[in-house]
Amino acid sequence: MADSYYDPKDLRNFSKITEWSEDLGDKFFEYYGKVFEEGALSAREKSLIALAVSHVVKCPYCIDAYTKDGLQRGITKEEMMEAVHAGAAIESGATLVHATQMMKKYDKLSH
């Protein structure tokens, strides 16, 4: 499998989404830029959050972008991996906590 559905070069075309919906695209990029400005959280902290979320939502473009962004911000590979593990723990916990719904339904239907 030399080819992949996800072509890393496609990330360079992300800004072109405004060509099909200029108003909404512009509003998105304005919001996106505002979110990643320094605030109560540093841009470095936001980059780590974005990297973890990128893994949880399984976006290869985002993973590439925020790995690069993190390196540029001096984030270490250990910090990156710890952030990814934090995201994975929340994702698996969110899946498992829904087992309580199954357990409740099972108990209701089996008695």
C-alpha positions as a Markdown table, in Angstrom:
| # | Residue | x | y | z |
|---|---|---|---|---|
| 1 | Met | 0.0 | 0.0 | 0.0 |
| 2 | Ala | 2.2 | 2.8 | -1.3 |
| 3 | Asp | -0.7 | 5.2 | -1.6 |
| 4 | Ser | -2.7 | 6.5 | 1.3 |
| 5 | Tyr | -6.2 | 8.1 | 1.4 |
| 6 | Tyr | -4.6 | 10.9 | 3.4 |
| 7 | Asp | -2.1 | 12.9 | 1.4 |
| 8 | Pro | 0.0 | 15.1 | 3.6 |
| 9 | Lys | 0.2 | 17.7 | 0.8 |
| 10 | Asp | -3.6 | 18.2 | 1.2 |
| 11 | Leu | -3.0 | 20.1 | 4.4 |
| 12 | Arg | -1.5 | 22.9 | 2.4 |
| 13 | Asn | -4.9 | 23.3 | 0.7 |
| 14 | Phe | -6.9 | 23.7 | 3.9 |
| 15 | Ser | -7.2 | 27.4 | 3.4 |
| 16 | Lys | -9.0 | 26.8 | 0.1 |
| 17 | Ile | -12.2 | 25.8 | 2.0 |
| 18 | Thr | -13.1 | 29.5 | 1.8 |
| 19 | Glu | -13.4 | 29.1 | -2.0 |
| 20 | Trp | -16.6 | 27.1 | -1.7 |
| 21 | Ser | -18.0 | 29.1 | 1.3 |
| 22 | Glu | -16.1 | 32.3 | 1.8 |
| 23 | Asp | -18.1 | 33.7 | 4.6 |
| 24 | Leu | -18.1 | 30.5 | 6.7 |
| 25 | Gly | -14.5 | 29.7 | 5.9 |
| 26 | Asp | -13.4 | 33.2 | 6.9 |
| 27 | Lys | -15.3 | 33.0 | 10.1 |
| 28 | Phe | -13.8 | 29.6 | 10.9 |
| 29 | Phe | -10.3 | 30.8 | 10.3 |
| 30 | Glu | -10.9 | 33.9 | 12.4 |
| 31 | Tyr | -12.2 | 31.8 | 15.3 |
| 32 | Tyr | -9.4 | 29.2 | 14.9 |
| 33 | Gly | -6.8 | 31.9 | 15.0 |
| 34 | Lys | -8.4 | 33.5 | 18.1 |
| 35 | Val | -8.5 | 30.2 | 19.9 |
| 36 | Phe | -4.8 | 29.7 | 19.5 |
| 37 | Glu | -3.7 | 33.1 | 20.7 |
| 38 | Glu | -2.0 | 33.5 | 24.0 |
| 39 | Gly | -4.6 | 33.7 | 26.8 |
| 40 | Ala | -5.2 | 31.9 | 30.1 |
| 41 | Leu | -3.4 | 29.1 | 28.4 |
| 42 | Ser | -0.1 | 29.6 | 26.6 |
| 43 | Ala | 0.2 | 28.8 | 22.9 |
| 44 | Arg | 2.5 | 25.9 | 23.9 |
| 45 | Glu | -0.2 | 24.4 | 26.2 |
| 46 | Lys | -2.8 | 24.8 | 23.5 |
| 47 | Ser | -0.5 | 23.1 | 21.0 |
| 48 | Leu | -0.3 | 20.1 | 23.4 |
| 49 | Ile | -4.0 | 20.0 | 23.8 |
| 50 | Ala | -4.5 | 20.2 | 20.1 |
| 51 | Leu | -2.0 | 17.3 | 19.6 |
| 52 | Ala | -3.9 | 15.1 | 22.1 |
| 53 | Val | -7.3 | 15.9 | 20.6 |
| 54 | Ser | -5.9 | 15.3 | 17.1 |
| 55 | His | -5.1 | 11.7 | 18.2 |
| 56 | Val | -8.5 | 11.2 | 19.8 |
| 57 | Val | -10.4 | 12.4 | 16.7 |
| 58 | Lys | -7.8 | 10.5 | 14.6 |
| 59 | Cys | -6.9 | 13.3 | 12.2 |
| 60 | Pro | -3.6 | 12.6 | 10.5 |
| 61 | Tyr | -3.5 | 16.2 | 9.1 |
| 62 | Cys | -3.8 | 17.6 | 12.6 |
| 63 | Ile | -1.3 | 15.1 | 14.0 |
| 64 | Asp | 1.2 | 16.2 | 11.4 |
| 65 | Ala | 0.5 | 19.9 | 12.0 |
| 66 | Tyr | 0.6 | 19.9 | 15.8 |
| 67 | Thr | 3.6 | 17.6 | 15.9 |
| 68 | Lys | 5.4 | 20.2 | 13.8 |
| 69 | Asp | 4.0 | 23.1 | 15.8 |
| 70 | Gly | 5.0 | 21.4 | 19.1 |
| 71 | Leu | 8.6 | 20.9 | 17.9 |
| 72 | Gln | 8.7 | 24.6 | 16.9 |
| 73 | Arg | 7.5 | 25.5 | 20.4 |
| 74 | Gly | 10.1 | 23.3 | 22.1 |
| 75 | Ile | 7.7 | 20.6 | 23.2 |
| 76 | Thr | 9.6 | 17.3 | 23.9 |
| 77 | Lys | 8.7 | 13.9 | 22.6 |
| 78 | Glu | 8.0 | 12.9 | 26.2 |
| 79 | Glu | 5.6 | 15.7 | 26.7 |
| 80 | Met | 3.9 | 14.9 | 23.3 |
| 81 | Met | 3.5 | 11.2 | 24.2 |
| 82 | Glu | 2.2 | 12.1 | 27.7 |
| 83 | Ala | -0.4 | 14.4 | 26.1 |
| 84 | Val | -1.5 | 11.7 | 23.7 |
| 85 | His | -1.8 | 9.2 | 26.6 |
| 86 | Ala | -3.9 | 11.7 | 28.5 |
| 87 | Gly | -6.2 | 12.0 | 25.5 |
| 88 | Ala | -6.3 | 8.2 | 25.1 |
| 89 | Ala | -7.2 | 7.7 | 28.8 |
| 90 | Ile | -10.1 | 10.2 | 28.5 |
| 91 | Glu | -11.3 | 8.6 | 25.2 |
| 92 | Ser | -11.2 | 5.0 | 26.7 |
| 93 | Gly | -12.8 | 6.2 | 29.9 |
| 94 | Ala | -15.6 | 7.9 | 28.0 |
| 95 | Thr | -16.2 | 4.6 | 26.2 |
| 96 | Leu | -16.2 | 2.6 | 29.3 |
| 97 | Val | -18.4 | 4.9 | 31.4 |
| 98 | His | -21.1 | 4.2 | 28.8 |
| 99 | Ala | -21.0 | 0.6 | 30.0 |
| 100 | Thr | -23.1 | 1.7 | 32.9 |
| 101 | Gln | -25.9 | 2.4 | 30.4 |
| 102 | Met | -25.6 | -1.1 | 29.1 |
| 103 | Met | -25.5 | -2.6 | 32.6 |
| 104 | Lys | -28.7 | -0.7 | 33.6 |
| 105 | Lys | -30.5 | -1.8 | 30.4 |
| 106 | Tyr | -29.3 | -5.4 | 30.8 |
| 107 | Asp | -30.6 | -5.5 | 34.4 |
| 108 | Lys | -33.9 | -4.0 | 33.4 |
| 109 | Leu | -34.5 | -6.4 | 30.6 |
| 110 | Ser | -33.1 | -9.6 | 32.2 |
| 111 | His | -35.3 | -9.5 | 35.4 |
